[in-house]
Amino acid sequence: MMHPSSDMQACVSAPAREHPLPPAYPASLLRTLALSGYGLWMLLGLALALGIYRGGRSEALLPLALGAAFVSAGLVVACLHLQGLSEWHGWFPARRSRPTREALLALAAYLPMLAVAGLVRGDNAFWATRLAGAALALCSAASLVYTVHNYRRRLSAGVARCSAQLPVSRVVASLYTGGLWLWLCLAAQDGAVHAAGTRPWIMVLLVFALLLGLIEGLRWQALSPPEGRSPPPRMRGRTARFVAALFTYAVPSLALLVVDLSDAGVALVALAATSCLLGRTIEQRAYEAALARLSRADHAPVRGL
């Protein structure tokens, strides 16, 4: 579910091996859910490893379970052998094929997750809990980065050079979306927001949003056609980008600021997390649709000869 096919082919001036096809919205949604789940695991594992995560067993189990549901959604759907959704990290489980290395690495992240679930107690300061948290963060990040690397290996040299920033983009997007869901898990258990969403945490999420917006802007700029070629019509893509930015950045950032200044309820935190999930899904679909149009336009003169 984590194949960044649109990310890997951001440079349309390089020779492409095939025309990229934009995924359906269900596939994009499953990828975004997995991205959020890994980000949730990374933040939780890092906080446990540093000893800064607050005590309580349920405070750790709820985000662990939610992250597992997000990460496993693509695998569960792939087992159902639905058209267009039967593949998970290059593995087709419904066909009883052997898991790929990428799928095995994704499955390996479940081991430290289960270890953390069995070790969290009280103040969560036990050394084994902190070690398991560090392993969870590392395995989640490794799965994300290896997915990008595994795809880039199959690209031409020109396209691979244009995708050097994609591992950072994937990790930042995961931390931002996962951070909103982690905030929701903690706030839902408190029945209030301020106990879970302190001002430093809100500032961290805003920094993630800023970094992600900058990186995404550079990725869209890489889609500009070479000099001397007229750009194809992209009105629908621009509209989708505007809607995606509204849901990804505007609504969550406004919610973060309102929560910091008032006693708004947990529903506002849920709105921020859900809005970001929807925005990331729309953005990925719009990006891959724009990439497909530009690729067809780039190869049109060749087909006419």
N, C-alpha and C positions, 0 to 999 in steps of 0.2 A: 504493500500500500504506500510505500514511501518513495516510489520512483519519481524523481524530479525531472521528468522528460522535458517539460517546458524549460526548466532551468538550464539543462545541459545544452540547449540549442539556441542560446540567446543571441549569438552572433550570426546573422543571416548572410553576411558577406563571405563567410567561409563555406567551402563546398560541403553540402549536406549529403548524407547517405540515403536518406529517404525523407519524404514529406512528413512532418510531425502531425499527428491527428489529435485534436483536443479531446480530452476524456469527457464522458457524460458527467452531469452534476453529481449523481450518486458516487461515482468513483472519486471525484474531487473532494466530496464531503468525507469519505472514508480516509483519504490521505490526510486531510486536515485534522480529523479526529486523532489519528495516530500521531501526528506532529504535536498536538496538544498533550497527548498522554505521555510522550517521551519528555516533553518539557516539564510536565508536572513531576515526573519521577526524578529528573535531573535536579530541580530546585529542592525537592524534599530530601533527596539523598545528600545534596551538598549541605543543606542546613543541618542534617543529622551528623554528618561528618565533622562539621565545624563546631558542633555542640551549641548551636544557637536556636535550634528548633524547640518550641515550647513543649513542656511535659504533657503526658496523657496518652493513653493507648489509642483511643478513638481518634485523636487529633492526627495520628499518623496513618491509621488503618483506612479512614475514609478517603483521603487523597490517593493512597495506594490502590484501593479498589476502583476508584474512578479512573485513574490512569490505566489500570489493567483493562477496564471495559473499553476505553478509547483505543488502546493499542490492539486489543484482540478483536475489535469489530471487523476489521478487514479480513482477518483469518477466518472468523466465523462465517462471514458472507462468502469467502472463497470456497469453503467446504460445501456450500449449498449449490455450487456449480451454476451460478447465474450467468447469463450472457453478459460479457464485458466486465464481470466482477469475479472471475474464477482464478485470478492470479494474485499471489501475495509474495512480494519480494522475489519475483522470478520463479516461484514455486506454485504448482497446481495441485493442491492437496486432494481435490475431488477426483483427480485422475490417478491417485496413489503413486505419484512420481516421487523421486528422492528430493529432499529439500536442498536448495542451493546453499552456497556458503553465506550469502546474504540473509537467507531465511534462518539459517542456523544461528547467525550472530544476533538476529532479532529475537529468536527464541531464548538465547542465552541471557538476555536481560531479565527474563522471568525468574531466574535463579536468585539473584540478589534481592529481587522484589519479595520473593517468598521468605528469604532470610530476614529481611527487615520486618515483615509482617509477624514473624515468630519471635523476634527479639525486642520489639518496642515495649517498654515498660516505664511507668512512672515518669522520671525526668529524662529518660532516654540518653543518659550519660555513660552507659556501659560501653566499654571499648569495642566489644563485638558489634554492638548496634551501630556505632560510628563507622566501623570498618565496612559493615554491610551497606551503610548509606553511601559511603564513598564508591563502593563497587557498583551500586545501582546507578549513581550519576555517571560513572565512567562507561558502563555498558550501554546506557541509553545514548550518550553522546557518540560512542563508537558506532552504534547501529546507524545513527543519522549520517555521520561522516562517511562511513563505508558505503552506504547506499549511493551517495553522491560520487564517491571515488569509483565505485564499480561501474557506474554508468559512463563516467568520463573516460574510462579506459577504452570504451568501444567507439569513441568519437574520433574524428579526424584531428590532426594536430592543431589546425586553425581554430576549430570550435572549442577544443579543450583549453587553449590559451585564453579564450574569451570567458571561460567559466571558472577562472581561478578564485573568484570571490564567493562562489556558491556554497561551500561548506560553512562559511561564516553566516551567510544569509539564512541557511537552513537552521542553524543553531539559534540565532537570535529570534527568528520567527517562533521556534519551539519554546524558547524561554518566555517570550511575551505572552503567547496564548496559554501556555501552561501556568504561568504566573497568575493570570486572571482566574483560572479554574481553582488553583490552590487557595487563592484569596477567598473564593466562594465557599470552599470546603470548610475553612476555618470560621468564616463569618456565620455559616449556617449552623454550626454547633454552638456558637456563642449566643445566638439570637440577637446579636448586635453586630455592628461593623467595626467600630473603633478598636475593640480589643484585638481584632485580627488584622485590620488594615491600618497600621500605624503610618505616620507621615513618611518615615524613611522608606518603607515598603512601597508606598504610593509613588515616591520619587523614582525608585528603581524601575517600576513598571513604566513610568513616563519616559525614562531614559531608553528602555527597550523599544518603546513605540517610536521614539525619535530615530534611533539607529536603524530600525527596520524600515521606516519610511525613506530614509536616505539610501539604503541599499536597494530597496525596491525601485526607487527612482532611477538609479544607475542601471538596473537591469532593463527597465523599459527604454531607457535612452539607448542601450545597446541594440535595440530592435530597429533603430533608424536605418533606412536603406542607404546604400552607398551613394556617393556623389554622382550626379548625372542621371539618377533614376528618380522618377516621380513616385512618391509614396502612394500605395493603394488606399482606397477609402477605408477609414477606421473609425467611423462615427460610432458604431455600436460598441467597439472596443473601448473608446474613450468614455462613453456613458457607463459601461460596466466598471471601468476603473474608478470613476467618480463615486459610484454607488459603493464599490468595495472599500474605497478610502473612507467614506462616510461611516460604514459599519466597523471598519478595522481600527480607525484612529479617532475619529470625531466623537462617536458615541461613548466608547470606553474612556477616553480622556476626560470628557465632560463628566462622566459618572465618577471617575476618580476624584475630580475636583469637588464635586458636590458632596460626596461622602466625607471628604476631609473637612468640609466647612459646616456640615449639618449632621443631624442624627438620622439620616436616611436609612431605610431598612435594607434587609438582605436582598430584597427583590431588585434593587438597583445594581447590586453586585452581579446578580444572575443575568440581568440585562446586558451588562458590560461584557461578560464572558460569552454569552450567546451571540451578541452582536459581532464580536471579534471572530468567532467561529464562522459565522455566515459571511463576513467580509473576506476572510481568507479563502473561503471556498469560491466566492465569485471572482476574486482576483486571480486565482490560479486558472480557473476556466477561461477568463478573458485573456490572460497571458498566452495560454496555449492556442486559443483561437487566433489571436493576432500573429503568433509565430507561424501557424499553418498558412495563413493568407500571405505573409511575407515570403515564405518559402516557395509557394506556388508562383508568386510574382517574380522571384529571383531566378527560377528555372524556366520561365515562359519563353525567353529568347532561345534557350537551348533546344526546347521541343519544336520550335518553329523552323529550325535549320534543316 
